[in-house]
Structure formats: structure tokens, C-alpha cells
Amino acid sequence: MPRTISLSRRQKIALASAAVLVALPVAAAVTLLNMDWNRAKPWLNARASEALGRPFAIAGDLSLTWRQPARNVAERTWRDSLPWPHLQAQDVRLGNPSTLADADGGEPLASVGQLAFSLNPLALLDKKIVIPELRFDTPQVRLLRSKDGKNNWTFDPQDQPSPWKLDLQSVVFSKGTVVLTDGLTHTAMRADVDTLADDKRYGIAWKLSGTYRSETVQGGGKAGGVLSLQQQGTPFPIQADMRAGGSSVAIEGTLTRPASLAALDVRLKLSGPSMARLYPLTGVLLPETPRFSTEGHLTGTLAPGGGEWVYEQFSGKVGSSDISGKLAFSASKPRKRLTGDVHSRLLQFSDLGPLVGADSSASKKERGVPSTQPAGRVLPVETFKTERWTSLDADVRYTADKITRDAELPISKLDTHVVLTDGVLSLTPLNFNVAGGTLTSQIKLDGSGKVIANGIAAELKASARHLHIKQLFPRLPALQASVGEINGDASLSATGNSVATLLGTSNGEVRALINRGSISKLLLEEMGLNIGSIVLTKLAGDKQVKLNCMAADFVVNKGLMRTRQFIVDTDDAILHVDGTVNLADERLDLTLQPDSKGLRIFSLRSPLYVHGTFSKPDVSVDKGVLALRAGGALALAVVAPVAALLPLVNAGPGEDSECAALLAQARVKPVAPKPGKSVRKGRQ
């Protein structure tokens, strides 16, 4: 017979208590596993809405399973032995904040066909919603920003902060759509996202289309499959490219802490018909250039209201010129700021043309601007886009070791410091080393609109010193024996919105002095001086003429250059030039009076008249004066001032030079010769 065990009252109570302790969690587990969790949706929706500060709703089915959290064995604690609830929800929607509740037809910020996530149950006791991983299936995201800067992706704290805190640590994407509508940048973009099954580095890919800053944009990219939102985590791989208006931007690298764009570290490639065309893509004001391409290292952070970006170790081509350096961009207040150093080993002179609109019609078409240059006009009429100048401050140093042009120009170095502050652009200095000498200048362009609306108030100061003639044109053998040099000064101020209008309204002075050289039609054609080439042909044919001195002094008033002193002294004659050059109308009105030293090359002693336009100059001879050849040379009208040219003598060849002697003689009032005399007094 089986033995009967008799339990004491105390033992029975202990056994019953143990049974209850075991039965309660088992019963609770059975209840939790079999209960309809859809009844808990109102509570969950309310708690999530309270934590997120915007409407949250699980509109579809909600189910629950229990899983132990994934942990490394070495990291596990007793807490990890507790199973975590794993929820799967259908048709989940996250709304917009109250400030944008009615925007875009009331469409929510996000909707998901299905999402799955686990919750840390112990964290709920501290009013924390801790979600290690959130998985989305067919998500639809609509990012909005209004014209006043309010957006639906920033989770600002409530006026009365919620006691609940959300800790979302990572997100896994699947096929879906992201739409961005931004009233600030006039952007309407759509990205179609899909998963990548066999890519070891990237988990998702997307295709991009729409408009950005009113420019049509297309592109695409790839990203990691798991997006880490923790403060510390594995860098998130990213690759993307965008194309707009012939320009393209491509990046490949990593993104750390994607929720705040805390650290972007990528290789950046840029290309396009002009750097100015990058403005719709980058929002950064850059100058007009020929076609370009660069590649370098971009690092950046995006803080609330701004960010810091550094583009360094970049190199590339701008037209036929190389370019390299480092640039830093800050989205600071009150204006964005660009700083850096840029360098070129070799700069093609023609690549500077787009800066002032002096490039060809084909070049303008390629960089996306209309060819507005009228037929027959020489000075560029393309307008400067000053409306963008107040969007950015800049402080950039640019240097070039050597500059070339189609006809070789011996410029060994360029050095300029570009400073843009509140719409005022300064190049202080803009210096060149040219032909053994220097060309120094300071330029100030005020495009702020405070001085002139929709235009520029400009100031220019420039000086040329010791430019050696034989180095200026090294390919002309006839000049290699020349030891002359060029010195000059210019000081101008103007208002306008293009090179043509600035010169057409300019005021100031222009002076130049050339000592001991030689000139010919070939030389003048090499310089591009068609007017001088025509004049020399009229005077001496295509012969080499030794130049002792040329002294020119112009006063400029409202775009009209008038000669105060213009003398050309050669071995055979002295040329006295008088008249005007109209920069506004691009017209010439000059009279050249040859004063022959003897009956050699210059057999023509009648005045020459230079008329016409810059593009089509015309040189004619006063035939009436030809009849007076036997009567001697004409007397000069007045004594022209020469004091303004004396500093150029002092800076150049010195007091014993031909130019010093010529200017000293010019201070003596000429007299008409007596009948029968054919030479001027003092020039026997």
C-alpha cells in the first residue's frame, strides 16, 4: 500500500504559497499571450502621442510576442533574462505637429504598412519607451517645411514636457517613399526607396526626382540597411549623386549619428558648366567660371540653424586651368560664410573671361547664360548677379604660379585676396608679376544696393611698374634687343551693373609711360591693338620703328577719356595725340600730328584722324594739310600739363631718360616756325 505522507499545517501553507507564486506568472504569461492586444491600442496610442508631441495611431492589427533581448554573453545581466514584448503593428501613422497640422492636405508625417519593434519593459517603469530596433515595411514619409521655417521633422519639447521619453536606437528600412516639400528653398523632391538583397555594404537604394531651388533635379544613391540613431554607433555608409542644370554633385562615405547629421565624412565630386550654376544645388555663392570638375574630401556637421563644412585636399580643372586647395563653409548668422585658400599651378588667362562676362557666345551658352553681347560692341555687357551678394560673406585667398594665354603672356604669378562682406566685394590686392615687373591693383565693388539699386559702385586703383618690353613679347625676335620698360597708373570710380556700364560711367585718371623700345605693325597686332596697327601702317608701313618714349595722360569724366598729354617720340618723329575716347559709346575721336625730325621714314606730316568704333576704327588723312608740306610743320595749340607723368619717370628710367627730356621739352610752349623752316624750334 502506498505510504501516506502527513504534512503539517505550516508545510501545507508553504507549499500552497509556492504553488501560487508559480501559477501567477504562468497565468499572467498565458493571459498575455492569448489576450487581444488591440484593446491596448488606445492606451499605447495615447502614451506614444504624448511622448512624441504629435498624433500617433495604430490603425490596424496589433499583436504581441515575447523575446529575450539580443546581447553578447559578456554583456548580459539578470535583467536580460526577462523576455521583452515584441509588437507587430499594421497601418501605423505619425502625424504632424500642431503648427503644421493642416499643411499638405493634412497628410501625416509618416505612415507604415507594418512595423515591428521590441520594448524594454523595465524602462516603462521609469516612463521611458526604449526601442532598440524599429523595422519599417513600405514606409511613406512626407517631410514639410513652411516658408517661415517651421518643419515637421524636428521633435521640439512641449510647453509642458511629457514625463515620457523616447529612446529610438536604430531603424531598418524596406521599400517605401520619401517626399520633401520645402517652402524655404522652393523644393519638391521625391525619393523611391527599395532594399538591396546582395550588397554587402549597402542595404537600401533610392531614386530621386523633383525640383530643388526651382531647378529640375534627378539622382539616386545607396545607404546602409540599418540606420543607427544612437549617440555612439557604427558610421552609416552613404553614397549619392544629384544632377541639376548640367551640374552634378556626388558623395560617397559615412554618416555618423544620422538623426542629427552629427558627422559627415565623404569624398565629394563636383562638376558643371560654371561654378555659379552650383548655387541651386548647394546654396553657396560661387563665381562665374568655364566648365569645371573637382574632387576632394568633405567633412561636416549640421547643427540646429546652421552647420560647418570643410572641403579640403581637393583638386580639379576649371577650363584649361588646374585648381586645388581648401574651403570652409559655415551656415552662420547673419550671413553664411566661405573661407579658404585656392591655388593654381597654371592658369589659362581666357578662363578669367567668365568672371566679367568677357568670354565668347559659345562659352556663355555652355555655362547657361544668354549671349546678350550686341553686335559691334567690344566691352562686355553681361550683368553681374548682385542680388546674391548679400547671401554670403567670403574671405578667400587665390594664387597662381603661372598664367598663359593663346599668345604667350609672361605672367609668372597672381595673388589676390577676395573679401565679400554684406554685398561689398574687395580684391585687396589683385597683383600680377608680369614681364619682370609688377601690376598691382585694389578693386572694390559695392553690390549691396545701398549706393546704387540693382548695380555696383566700383573703385579701382592700379599701378604697373618696370614691365620689360622684351619680356612682354618673347616670341618677337626684333624686340629682344629692346631694354625699355612700361610704367603706368590708373585711378577710376564708376557705377553700373556690367563692365560696359561701369567703364561708361567712370571718372578718374589713366597714365602710362613707355621708355626706349620699338614698335611695328606686327607688335601691335600681337598686342591686339588694331587701332595702333592701322595708324602705324599709315605712317610708316610695316617697319620696325625705334621708340624713345611714349607718355600718355588721360582724364576720365563720365566715361569720356580726354587727352591731357599724349606724346610718342621715335627716332624719326614726334607724334602729338589729342582727342577723346568715349567708353560709353565705344567711339574714337583722336587727332595724331606727326612732327618729323627729318625726311626719313615719316614722309607724311599731315594730321591723322582716328574715328569710328572700337570694333571698326577708321584712320584718315587730312589732304588739305598735305598741300602745306613745303610750308613746314604746324604749331601746337597749347602747352599740355606734364606734372602728373613725372612720378612715372621717377619710378622708371630716371631723369636722364628720353622720357624725362621729352616731358621737359613739352613744358616749353611751341612757336610757329618762320617761313622756309621745316623743323620745330629746339629740335634742330
Secondary structure as the mmCIF struct_conf table of DSSP 4:
data_model
#
loop_
_struct_conf.conf_type_id
_struct_conf.id
_struct_conf.beg_label_comp_id
_struct_conf.beg_label_asym_id
_struct_conf.beg_label_seq_id
_struct_conf.end_label_comp_id
_struct_conf.end_label_asym_id
_struct_conf.end_label_seq_id
HELX_LH_PP_P HELX_LH_PP_P1 PRO A 2 SER A 8
HELX_RH_AL_P HELX_RH_AL_P1 ARG A 9 ASN A 34
BEND BEND1 MET A 35 MET A 35
HELX_RH_3T_P HELX_RH_3T_P1 TRP A 37 ALA A 40
HELX_RH_AL_P HELX_RH_AL_P2 LYS A 41 LEU A 52
TURN_TY1_P TURN_TY1_P1 GLY A 53 GLY A 53
BEND BEND2 ARG A 54 ARG A 54
STRN STRN1 PHE A 56 ILE A 58
BEND BEND3 GLY A 60 GLY A 60
STRN STRN2 LEU A 62 ARG A 67
HELX_LH_PP_P HELX_LH_PP_P2 GLN A 68 ALA A 70
HELX_RH_3T_P HELX_RH_3T_P2 VAL A 73 GLU A 75
HELX_RH_3T_P HELX_RH_3T_P3 TRP A 78 SER A 81
BEND BEND4 LEU A 82 LEU A 82
STRN STRN3 TRP A 84 LEU A 94
HELX_RH_3T_P HELX_RH_3T_P4 SER A 98 LEU A 100
TURN_TY1_P TURN_TY1_P2 ALA A 101 ASP A 102
HELX_RH_3T_P HELX_RH_3T_P5 ALA A 103 GLY A 106
BEND BEND5 LEU A 109 LEU A 109
STRN STRN4 ALA A 110 SER A 118
HELX_RH_AL_P HELX_RH_AL_P3 PRO A 121 LEU A 124
TURN_TY1_P TURN_TY1_P3 LEU A 125 LYS A 127
STRN STRN5 LYS A 128 ILE A 131
BEND BEND6 PRO A 132 PRO A 132
STRN STRN6 LEU A 134 ARG A 145
TURN_TY1_P TURN_TY1_P4 LYS A 147 ASP A 148
BEND BEND7 GLY A 149 GLY A 149
STRN STRN7 ASN A 151 ASN A 151
BEND BEND8 ASN A 152 TRP A 153
HELX_LH_PP_P HELX_LH_PP_P3 ASP A 156 GLN A 158
BEND BEND9 ASP A 159 GLN A 160
BEND BEND10 PRO A 163 PRO A 163
STRN STRN8 LYS A 165 LEU A 168
STRN STRN9 SER A 170 VAL A 172
BEND BEND11 LYS A 175 LYS A 175
STRN STRN10 GLY A 176 ASP A 182
TURN_TY1_P TURN_TY1_P5 GLY A 183 HIS A 186
STRN STRN11 THR A 187 THR A 195
BEND BEND12 ALA A 197 ASP A 198
BEND BEND13 LYS A 200 ARG A 201
BEND BEND14 GLY A 203 GLY A 203
STRN STRN12 ILE A 204 TYR A 212
TURN_TY1_P TURN_TY1_P6 ARG A 213 SER A 214
STRN STRN13 GLU A 215 ALA A 223
BEND BEND15 GLY A 225 GLY A 225
STRN STRN14 VAL A 226 SER A 228
BEND BEND16 GLN A 230 GLN A 232
HELX_LH_PP_P HELX_LH_PP_P4 THR A 234 PRO A 235
STRN STRN15 PHE A 236 ALA A 244
TURN_TY1_P TURN_TY1_P7 GLY A 245 GLY A 246
STRN STRN16 SER A 247 THR A 256
BEND BEND17 ARG A 257 ARG A 257
TURN_TY1_P TURN_TY1_P8 PRO A 258 LEU A 261
STRN STRN17 ALA A 263 GLY A 272
BEND BEND18 PRO A 273 PRO A 273
HELX_RH_3T_P HELX_RH_3T_P6 MET A 275 LEU A 278
HELX_RH_AL_P HELX_RH_AL_P4 TYR A 279 THR A 282
BEND BEND19 PRO A 290 ARG A 291
STRN STRN18 PHE A 292 ALA A 303
TURN_TY1_P TURN_TY1_P9 PRO A 304 GLY A 305
STRN STRN19 GLY A 306 VAL A 318
TURN_TY1_P TURN_TY1_P10 GLY A 319 SER A 320
STRN STRN20 SER A 321 SER A 330
BEND BEND20 LYS A 333 ARG A 335
STRN STRN21 LYS A 336 GLN A 348
HELX_RH_3T_P HELX_RH_3T_P7 PHE A 349 LEU A 355
TURN_TY1_P TURN_TY1_P11 VAL A 356 GLY A 357
BEND BEND21 ASP A 359 ASP A 359
HELX_RH_AL_P HELX_RH_AL_P5 SER A 361 GLU A 366
TURN_TY1_P TURN_TY1_P12 ARG A 367 GLY A 368
HELX_LH_PP_P HELX_LH_PP_P5 GLN A 373 PRO A 374
TURN_TY1_P TURN_TY1_P13 ALA A 375 GLY A 376
BEND BEND22 LEU A 379 LEU A 379
HELX_LH_PP_P HELX_LH_PP_P6 GLU A 382 PHE A 384
HELX_RH_3T_P HELX_RH_3T_P8 THR A 386 SER A 391
STRN STRN22 LEU A 392 THR A 404
BEND BEND23 ASP A 406 ALA A 407
STRN STRN23 ILE A 411 THR A 421
TURN_TY1_P TURN_TY1_P14 ASP A 422 GLY A 423
STRN STRN24 VAL A 424 VAL A 434
TURN_TY1_P TURN_TY1_P15 ALA A 435 GLY A 436
STRN STRN25 GLY A 437 ASP A 446
BEND BEND24 SER A 448 ILE A 452
TURN_TY1_P TURN_TY1_P16 ALA A 453 ASN A 454
BEND BEND25 GLY A 455 GLY A 455
STRN STRN26 ILE A 456 HIS A 468
HELX_RH_AL_P HELX_RH_AL_P6 ILE A 469 LEU A 472
TURN_TY1_P TURN_TY1_P17 PRO A 474 ARG A 475
HELX_RH_3T_P HELX_RH_3T_P9 PRO A 477 LEU A 479
TURN_TY1_P TURN_TY1_P18 GLN A 480 ALA A 481
STRN STRN27 GLU A 485 GLY A 496
BEND BEND26 ASN A 497 SER A 498
HELX_RH_AL_P HELX_RH_AL_P7 VAL A 499 GLY A 504
TURN_TY1_P TURN_TY1_P19 THR A 505 THR A 505
STRN STRN28 ASN A 507 ILE A 519
HELX_RH_AL_P HELX_RH_AL_P8 LYS A 521 MET A 527
TURN_TY1_P TURN_TY1_P20 GLY A 528 GLY A 528
HELX_RH_AL_P HELX_RH_AL_P9 ASN A 530 ALA A 540
BEND BEND27 GLY A 541 ASP A 542
STRN STRN29 VAL A 545 ASN A 557
TURN_TY1_P TURN_TY1_P21 LYS A 558 GLY A 559
STRN STRN30 LEU A 560 THR A 570
BEND BEND28 ASP A 571 ASP A 572
STRN STRN31 ALA A 573 ASN A 582
TURN_TY1_P TURN_TY1_P22 LEU A 583 GLU A 586
STRN STRN32 ARG A 587 SER A 596
BEND BEND29 LYS A 597 ILE A 601
BEND BEND30 SER A 606 SER A 606
STRN STRN33 LEU A 608 GLY A 612
STRN STRN34 THR A 613 THR A 613
BEND BEND31 PHE A 614 LYS A 616
STRN STRN35 PRO A 617 VAL A 621
HELX_RH_AL_P HELX_RH_AL_P10 LYS A 623 LEU A 626
TURN_TY1_P TURN_TY1_P23 ALA A 627 LEU A 628
HELX_RH_3T_P HELX_RH_3T_P10 ARG A 629 GLY A 631
HELX_LH_PP_P HELX_LH_PP_P7 ALA A 633 LEU A 636
BEND BEND32 ALA A 637 VAL A 638
HELX_LH_PP_P HELX_LH_PP_P8 VAL A 639 PRO A 641
HELX_RH_3T_P HELX_RH_3T_P11 ALA A 643 LEU A 645
HELX_RH_AL_P HELX_RH_AL_P11 LEU A 646 ALA A 651
TURN_TY1_P TURN_TY1_P24 GLY A 652 PRO A 653
TURN_TY1_P TURN_TY1_P25 GLU A 655 ASP A 656
BEND BEND33 SER A 657 SER A 657
HELX_RH_AL_P HELX_RH_AL_P12 GLU A 658 ALA A 666
TURN_TY1_P TURN_TY1_P26 ARG A 667 ARG A 667
BEND BEND34 VAL A 668 VAL A 668
HELX_LH_PP_P HELX_LH_PP_P9 LYS A 669 PRO A 670
HELX_LH_PP_P HELX_LH_PP_P10 ALA A 672 LYS A 674
TURN_TY1_P TURN_TY1_P27 PRO A 675 GLY A 676
BEND BEND35 VAL A 679 VAL A 679
TURN_TY1_P TURN_TY1_P28 LYS A 681 GLY A 682
#
